[in-house]
Amino acid sequence: MPAAPELPDTASAVHTLMELLSVEGVTGQEAAIAARTAEMLRAVGVPGDAIRYDDAHTRIPLPTQTGNLIVQLPGTRPGPRLLFSTHLDTVPLAAGAVPVRSGNKIRPQGATALGGDNRTGVACLVTLVATLLRHRLPHPPLTLLFTVREESGLFGARYLDTKALGKVQMGFNIDGKKADELTIAAVGAERWEVEIFGKAAHAGVHPEQGISATLVAALALASVRRQGYFGKIAQQGKEGTSNVGSLGGKDGKAAGDATNVVTDYVRLTGEARSHDRKFVKQIVSVYKSAFLEAAGEVLDDKGKKAKVKFTSRLDYHPFRLEEDAPVVLQARKAAQTIGLQANLRLSNGGLDANWLVKHGIPTITFGAGQNQIHTIDEFVQVPDYLQGCRLALALATLD
């Protein structure tokens, strides 16, 4: 098997990463990082009319500055059109990040996350295009996709205008730690919200006249845990996870007004995940039933009970590619050309690939140096980032 072209300019690749890490762009606020990415692509020779935005932001149900950034490159040799994707946004903790390199690691200067998730992917794709065009390397038609709002629910990929991609045959998503770790499956998830309407009363004088929404919440969560549906879940051969994310009152304030007032309103949010789509719904249904039952257990002195409003929504579908799927075989073959022994893995987190697969684009995901993401201890391992760049180049040039 012929070797893949070597990455000729690693210093430029690292410089690109450092520059992109310095541009703020938390989830939903990607206009600046999208513009800088487009500017860098034009600077390495991509025609302006090959770069466009879709209108996903007009359909995303949260305020979003811009649509997905899409770049189409014609092939210099025949072959099916390939998709390379990554996401533009970072978690809010990365706001104001200042990257500092020390040896083989890039860390944030202050008490922020770094944003390597997923500026490593953005830098890899800019480096890929720069290398292909500067060195005139043969490649099939390519589409690059830079999504928005991945961190807040995979919204960019979900509401993607797939017609803008061209007729892509397979996809390669960059988002993770190691280039030799090929993710071929990921969980699906649903998010839920429950509002509990109790009744206020003086907790010292007439507590029996009140209906404690807090107590309803506590009883419901205790029931979910007793049934084995909180945290890591294993039920009748099925596995998944669940969590309660927030517990509060109205308008983002604390639940309850004072210790001497029976709490009349509580709002909770949570999620459920599993590789089994039906089991995700089962987990959510256990939560719903628990809240409804708990509402019937907390009564005032006239026998009135709390009211519960429970809603849920799909976050993303689970997916699993076969180990002999063409996209998997292509990725393993490309990895071999740069001396990597690819390992296939399943992810318990959501990826843009969840929605790309749902859109009909078989997509694997590989990493490029991310470590300790979403924390102030985040760092990028430079050799692993460069290995991700090499794999992207191998995939784009593989016969």
C-alpha positions in Angstrom: 0.0 0.0 0.0 1.5 3.4 -1.0 2.2 5.8 1.8 0.1 8.9 2.2 1.6 12.3 1.4 3.5 13.6 4.4 2.3 16.8 6.1 4.9 19.2 4.7 4.5 22.1 7.1 3.8 21.2 10.7 4.9 24.6 11.9 2.1 26.2 9.8 -0.4 23.7 11.1 0.4 24.6 14.7 0.3 28.3 13.9 -3.2 27.8 12.4 -4.4 26.1 15.5 -3.0 28.8 17.8 -4.6 31.5 15.8 -8.0 29.8 15.8 -7.8 29.0 19.5 -7.5 32.8 20.1 -10.8 33.6 18.4 -13.8 33.5 20.7 -16.9 31.6 19.6 -19.0 30.0 22.3 -22.0 28.0 21.3 -24.6 30.1 19.5 -22.1 32.9 18.9 -20.0 31.6 16.0 -20.1 34.6 13.7 -16.5 35.7 14.4 -14.9 32.2 14.3 -16.8 31.4 11.1 -15.6 34.6 9.5 -12.0 34.0 10.5 -12.1 30.4 9.2 -13.5 31.6 5.9 -10.8 34.3 5.7 -8.1 31.7 6.3 -9.5 29.5 3.6 -9.6 32.3 1.0 -6.0 33.2 2.0 -4.8 29.7 1.0 -6.6 29.8 -2.4 -10.2 28.8 -1.9 -12.4 30.9 -4.3 -14.8 33.1 -2.5 -17.8 31.6 -4.4 -16.9 28.2 -3.1 -17.6 29.3 0.5 -21.1 29.8 1.7 -23.4 29.6 4.8 -26.6 27.7 5.0 -29.7 29.0 6.9 -29.7 26.4 9.7 -29.7 29.3 12.3 -33.1 30.3 11.1 -34.5 26.9 12.1 -32.5 26.3 15.3 -34.9 27.0 18.3 -32.2 29.0 20.2 -30.6 32.3 19.2 -27.8 31.6 16.8 -25.7 34.2 15.0 -24.9 32.3 11.8 -25.6 29.2 9.8 -23.2 26.4 9.1 -20.1 27.2 7.0 -19.9 25.1 3.9 -17.0 24.9 1.4 -17.1 22.9 -1.8 -13.9 22.0 -3.7 -13.9 20.4 -7.1 -11.8 17.3 -7.5 -8.5 17.1 -9.4 -9.1 13.4 -10.1 -12.3 11.3 -10.4 -13.9 9.9 -7.3 -16.9 10.1 -5.0 -17.4 13.4 -3.2 -16.1 13.2 0.4 -17.4 15.2 3.4 -15.0 16.5 6.1 -16.8 18.0 9.1 -16.1 19.6 12.5 -17.8 22.1 14.7 -17.0 25.8 15.2 -18.3 26.4 18.7 -16.8 25.9 22.1 -18.4 25.6 25.5 -19.0 28.9 27.3 -16.2 28.1 29.8 -13.7 28.7 26.9 -14.8 32.4 26.5 -11.8 34.6 26.6 -9.3 31.8 26.3 -5.7 32.7 25.6 -3.7 29.7 24.3 -0.1 29.2 25.5 2.2 26.6 24.1 4.8 24.9 26.3 6.6 22.0 24.6 4.1 19.6 23.1 1.1 21.0 25.0 -1.1 24.0 24.4 -3.0 25.2 27.6 -5.2 28.1 28.5 -3.4 31.0 30.1 -6.1 31.7 32.7 -9.0 30.0 34.5 -10.9 29.1 31.3 -11.3 26.1 29.1 -9.0 26.1 26.0 -11.5 25.5 23.2 -9.5 22.7 21.7 -13.0 21.1 21.4 -13.3 21.8 18.6 -10.7 24.3 17.3 -8.4 21.3 16.7 -11.0 20.1 14.1 -11.3 23.5 12.5 -7.5 23.9 12.3 -7.2 20.4 10.8 -9.5 21.2 8.0 -7.9 24.6 7.2 -4.5 22.8 7.2 -6.0 20.1 4.9 -7.1 22.6 2.3 -3.9 24.6 2.6 -1.8 21.5 2.0 -3.9 20.2 -0.9 -3.9 23.5 -2.8 -0.3 24.7 -2.1 1.2 21.3 -3.1 -1.4 20.5 -5.8 -2.1 17.1 -4.4 -4.6 15.0 -6.4 -7.9 14.5 -4.6 -11.6 13.8 -5.4 -14.3 16.4 -4.9 -14.5 17.5 -1.3 -17.0 19.3 0.9 -16.0 20.9 4.2 -18.7 21.4 6.8 -18.2 23.6 9.9 -21.3 23.4 12.1 -22.7 25.7 14.7 -24.2 24.9 18.1 -22.8 21.4 18.5 -22.1 21.9 22.2 -25.6 23.0 23.0 -27.4 20.1 21.3 -25.9 19.2 17.9 -28.3 21.8 16.4 -26.2 22.8 13.4 -25.9 19.3 12.2 -29.6 18.6 13.0 -30.9 21.6 11.0 -28.3 21.3 8.2 -29.3 22.1 4.6 -27.9 18.8 3.2 -28.5 19.9 -0.4 -25.7 22.5 0.1 -23.2 19.7 0.6 -23.4 18.2 -2.8 -23.8 14.5 -3.4 -21.4 13.3 -0.7 -20.9 9.6 -0.3 -19.2 9.3 3.1 -18.1 11.6 5.9 -15.2 12.0 8.2 -15.8 14.1 11.4 -12.9 15.5 13.4 -13.8 15.7 17.1 -11.8 13.9 19.8 -8.5 12.9 21.3 -6.7 10.4 19.0 -6.5 9.9 15.3 -6.3 6.1 15.7 -9.6 6.0 17.6 -12.4 5.7 15.0 -15.9 6.2 16.5 -18.4 4.2 14.6 -21.3 4.4 17.0 -22.8 6.8 19.5 -25.7 7.0 21.9 -29.0 8.7 21.3 -30.4 11.1 23.8 -33.6 12.8 25.0 -33.9 15.9 27.2 -36.8 16.4 29.6 -38.2 19.2 31.6 -40.7 19.0 34.5 -42.6 21.8 36.1 -44.2 21.1 39.5 -47.0 23.4 40.7 -47.6 23.2 44.4 -49.2 25.6 46.8 -47.7 28.2 49.1 -48.5 28.4 52.8 -46.9 29.7 56.0 -44.5 26.9 56.9 -44.6 27.7 60.6 -48.2 28.5 61.1 -50.2 26.3 58.7 -47.8 24.1 56.7 -50.7 21.6 56.2 -52.4 24.1 53.9 -49.5 24.1 51.5 -48.3 21.6 48.8 -44.6 21.4 48.6 -43.3 21.2 45.1 -39.8 20.5 46.5 -41.1 17.4 48.3 -42.7 16.2 45.1 -39.4 16.6 43.3 -37.5 14.8 46.1 -40.0 11.9 46.2 -39.9 11.5 42.4 -36.1 11.4 42.2 -35.8 9.0 45.1 -38.3 6.7 43.3 -36.3 6.9 40.1 -33.1 5.9 42.0 -34.8 3.0 43.8 -36.0 1.7 40.5 -32.4 1.8 39.2 -32.9 4.5 36.6 -30.6 7.2 37.9 -27.0 7.5 36.7 -25.6 4.4 35.1 -28.5 2.1 34.2 -28.6 -1.6 33.5 -32.1 -3.1 33.1 -32.9 -6.5 31.6 -29.9 -6.5 29.3 -30.3 -2.9 28.3 -27.9 -0.1 29.3 -28.0 3.7 29.4 -27.5 6.7 31.6 -29.7 9.5 33.1 -29.1 12.7 35.0 -30.8 15.7 36.5 -29.1 18.8 35.2 -30.8 21.7 36.9 -33.3 22.3 39.7 -34.7 25.8 40.3 -37.7 28.1 40.3 -39.2 30.7 38.0 -37.1 32.9 35.7 -33.8 31.2 36.6 -34.2 32.0 40.3 -33.9 29.6 43.3 -36.9 27.3 43.9 -38.9 28.7 46.9 -39.0 32.1 48.4 -38.0 31.6 52.1 -37.7 28.9 54.7 -41.0 29.8 56.2 -42.9 29.4 53.0 -44.0 26.1 51.5 -42.4 26.0 48.0 -45.1 26.4 45.3 -43.0 25.9 42.2 -40.0 23.8 41.1 -38.6 23.3 37.6 -36.1 20.4 36.8 -34.3 19.5 33.7 -32.6 16.2 32.8 -31.5 13.8 30.1 -31.4 10.1 29.2 -29.0 8.4 26.9 -28.6 4.9 25.4 -27.4 3.1 22.3 -30.9 1.6 22.2 -33.4 4.2 20.9 -36.4 2.5 22.7 -34.5 2.3 26.0 -34.0 6.0 25.9 -37.7 6.5 25.8 -38.2 3.9 28.5 -35.8 5.8 30.8 -37.7 9.1 30.2 -41.1 7.4 30.8 -39.8 6.2 34.2 -39.0 9.8 35.2 -42.4 11.0 34.0 -44.3 8.3 35.9 -42.3 9.0 39.0 -43.2 12.7 39.0 -46.8 12.0 38.4 -47.0 9.5 41.2 -45.1 11.8 43.6 -47.6 14.6 42.9 -50.4 12.3 44.1 -48.6 11.7 47.4 -48.2 15.3 48.5 -51.6 16.7 49.6 -52.9 19.8 51.4 -55.4 19.6 54.3 -58.2 19.5 51.8 -56.8 16.6 49.8 -55.6 18.7 46.8 -52.4 17.5 45.1 -49.7 19.1 43.1 -49.9 19.5 39.3 -47.1 18.3 37.1 -46.2 19.4 33.5 -43.7 17.0 32.0 -42.2 17.5 28.5 -39.4 15.8 26.6 -37.7 16.2 23.2 -35.3 14.2 21.1 -31.7 15.5 21.1 -30.3 13.0 18.7 -30.7 9.5 17.3 -28.2 6.7 18.2 -26.3 5.2 15.3 -24.0 2.3 14.7 -22.0 1.6 11.5 -21.0 -1.9 10.5 -17.3 -2.6 10.9 -17.2 -3.5 7.2 -19.0 -0.4 6.0 -17.1 1.4 3.2 -16.5 4.5 5.3 -15.0 2.4 8.1 -12.8 0.4 5.7 -11.7 3.7 4.0 -10.7 5.2 7.4 -8.8 2.1 8.5 -7.0 2.0 5.2 -6.0 5.7 5.4 -4.8 5.2 9.0 -2.6 2.4 7.9 -0.9 4.5 5.3 0.4 6.9 8.0 1.4 4.0 10.3 -1.6 3.9 12.6 -3.5 0.8 13.7 -7.0 2.1 14.0 -9.2 1.1 16.9 -13.0 1.1 16.5 -14.9 2.5 19.4 -18.4 3.4 20.6 -19.2 6.8 22.2 -21.5 7.5 25.1 -21.6 11.2 24.0 -23.4 12.8 21.1 -21.5 13.8 17.9 -22.4 15.7 14.8 -22.1 12.2 13.2 -25.3 11.2 14.9 -27.3 13.6 12.7 -25.0 13.2 9.6 -25.8 9.5 9.7 -29.5 10.3 10.2 -29.2 12.5 7.1 -28.0 9.5 5.1 -24.2 10.2 5.2 -22.2 7.4 6.8 -19.8 9.2 9.0 -16.9 8.1 11.3 -15.3 10.4 13.8 -11.6 10.6 14.8 -9.6 12.9 17.1 -6.9 15.5 16.9 -5.4 16.1 20.3 -8.2 17.1 22.6 -7.7 16.4 26.3 -9.7 17.3 29.5 -12.3 19.1 27.4 -14.9 21.4 29.1 -12.6 22.0 32.1 -10.0 24.6 33.0 -7.5 21.8 32.8 -8.1 21.4 29.1 -5.0 21.0 26.8 -4.1 20.0 23.3 -1.4 17.5 22.7 0.4 18.8 19.7 1.7 15.5 18.3 -1.8 14.1 18.4 -3.2 17.2 16.7 -0.6 16.8 13.9 -1.6 13.1 13.6 -5.2 14.2 13.1 -4.0 16.5 10.3 -2.1 13.7 8.7 -5.1 11.3 8.8 -7.3 14.0 7.2 -4.8 14.4 4.4 -4.5 10.7 4.0 -8.3 10.3 3.7 -8.5 13.2 1.1 -5.7 11.8 -1.1 -6.4 8.0 -0.8 -6.9 6.3 -4.1 
